Amino acid sequence: MTAASALPLVGIVALALAACSTFRVAGAPTFGRVNDIPVSDIEAAVAAYQKLHYRTVGTIQVISRDEIRIYWKEALSNYDTMKRVHGRWVHPGGVVVVE
């Protein structure tokens, strides 16, 4: 195999590795509308959440620039919502799934 023939293979491997990377904020996988909000705002929402709760952050979902869901690491079907109100992150409630 020559260097020229290996080039397409290198490109495919690079794309596969890039697809596997996970966007993380505050150490947690983060998804949703992440381009609508600065990382510093997501971190501020997580910091405000951690002042209120003892739960470990599992995953973060950005709903909008003013709403973020923080899924519990202990039970990923449960989450708390953080909303920005007048420039501050507040906790209006959450969802707990009970079987």
C-alpha positions as CSV (number, residue, x, y, z in Angstrom):
1,M,0.0,0.0,0.0
2,T,1.4,3.3,-1.0
3,A,1.0,6.6,0.8
4,A,-1.4,7.9,-1.9
5,S,-3.6,4.8,-1.7
6,A,-3.8,5.1,2.1
7,L,-5.0,8.7,2.1
8,P,-8.7,7.8,1.6
9,L,-8.5,5.3,4.5
10,V,-6.9,8.0,6.8
11,G,-9.8,10.4,5.9
12,I,-12.4,7.7,6.7
13,V,-10.8,6.9,10.1
14,A,-10.6,10.7,10.9
15,L,-14.3,11.1,10.2
16,A,-15.2,8.1,12.3
17,L,-13.2,9.4,15.2
18,A,-14.8,12.8,14.9
19,A,-18.3,11.4,14.9
20,C,-17.5,9.5,18.2
21,S,-16.5,12.7,20.1
22,T,-19.0,14.0,22.6
23,F,-19.4,17.7,23.3
24,R,-19.0,18.1,27.1
25,V,-19.7,21.0,29.4
26,A,-18.8,20.9,33.1
27,G,-17.7,17.3,32.5
28,A,-21.1,16.1,31.3
29,P,-22.2,15.1,27.8
30,T,-24.1,18.0,26.3
31,F,-26.6,18.0,23.4
32,G,-29.4,19.9,21.9
33,R,-29.2,23.5,20.8
34,V,-25.7,24.0,22.0
35,N,-24.9,26.6,19.3
36,D,-27.6,28.9,20.7
37,I,-25.9,29.6,24.0
38,P,-22.3,30.2,25.1
39,V,-20.6,27.5,27.1
40,S,-20.1,29.9,30.0
41,D,-23.9,30.3,30.3
42,I,-24.4,26.5,30.4
43,E,-21.7,26.3,33.1
44,A,-23.5,29.1,35.0
45,A,-26.8,27.1,34.9
46,V,-25.0,23.9,36.1
47,A,-23.3,25.9,38.9
48,A,-26.7,27.3,40.0
49,Y,-28.2,23.8,39.9
50,Q,-25.4,22.3,42.0
51,K,-26.0,24.9,44.7
52,L,-29.5,23.6,45.0
53,H,-29.1,19.8,44.6
54,Y,-26.8,17.1,45.7
55,R,-27.4,15.0,42.5
56,T,-24.6,14.3,40.1
57,V,-25.1,15.8,36.6
58,G,-25.5,13.0,34.1
59,T,-26.3,14.7,30.8
60,I,-27.2,18.3,29.8
61,Q,-29.8,19.1,27.2
62,V,-30.0,22.7,25.8
63,I,-33.6,23.4,25.0
64,S,-33.1,27.1,24.2
65,R,-30.8,30.0,25.3
66,D,-33.0,30.4,28.4
67,E,-33.8,26.7,29.3
68,I,-31.6,23.8,30.1
69,R,-32.4,20.3,31.3
70,I,-30.0,18.6,33.6
71,Y,-30.5,14.8,33.7
72,W,-29.6,12.9,36.8
73,K,-26.7,10.6,36.6
74,E,-28.4,8.2,39.0
75,A,-31.6,8.0,36.9
76,L,-31.3,9.3,33.4
77,S,-35.0,9.4,32.8
78,N,-35.3,12.0,35.5
79,Y,-34.3,15.6,35.0
80,D,-34.4,19.1,36.4
81,T,-35.1,22.2,34.4
82,M,-33.1,25.4,34.8
83,K,-34.5,28.6,33.3
84,R,-32.9,32.0,32.9
85,V,-35.2,34.6,34.4
86,H,-34.0,38.3,34.4
87,G,-30.5,37.1,33.8
88,R,-30.4,34.6,36.6
89,W,-30.7,30.8,36.4
90,V,-33.6,29.5,38.5
91,H,-35.0,26.0,39.1
92,P,-38.8,26.0,38.4
93,G,-39.1,22.2,38.6
94,G,-38.3,18.9,37.1
95,V,-39.6,15.5,36.0
96,V,-39.3,12.3,38.0
97,V,-40.4,9.0,36.3
98,V,-41.9,6.5,38.7
99,E,-42.7,3.0,37.7
